[in-house]
């Protein structure tokens, strides 16, 4: 995904690496970039819609009570496909904003790293806007206050649009929304479990597991309302 191209340079937005921008040929900077590349898959997951989608799908499977059906590979694969679908416009905007990087010879020459810095400075703005748009104001304010307490000497430099603020605020906001959606998904299946358990208890069938009896009814309900369509549509439109 094109977004991976700019992930190693998100750290440059923090004061910690601001001084190194003037000397991109510094070996320390190159080591940081190479180390960030190894973390690219983890960063891609945490800076996209993957967090909320995967949590909602996992809660849905638990609500259905189908144990390992669908298996973890299917849940992760579906979450990743939906993430690609949602993040593709953001990646295209980042690519367009960054523009083409000119051919400058060696990969880690001073000209190449400078060109990469310039492309990242403009290309990361669509990602910043996406993270800020889908993070709650309360969470952003929380991390602004925490950043101010951790670094009292540079309080004025911490803003609500810094990556050090919007990234954790985005992740916590996504988790909060995922559990809110999960509650709404879980509730109707919980009602079915309670009804079946009460019926079995009133009939004296206490030795029969209510989960085993309620599973066909939950699957029937999920199929009748076209559950996969509603879940996928709701998750995708939450980023519209």
Secondary structure, 3 states (H helix, E strand, C coil): CCCHHHHCCHHHHCHHHHHHHHCCCCHHHHHHHHHHHHCHHHHHHHCCCHHHHHHHHHHHHHHHCCCCCCCHHHHHHHHHHHHHHHHHHHHHHHHHHHCCCCCCCCCCCHHHHHHHHHHHHHHCHHHHHHHHHCCCHHHHHHHHHHHHHHCHHHHHHCCCCCHHHHHHHHHHHHHHHHHHHHHHHHHHHHHHHHHHHHHHHHCCCCCCCHHHHHHHHHHHHHHHCCHHHHHHHHHHHCCC
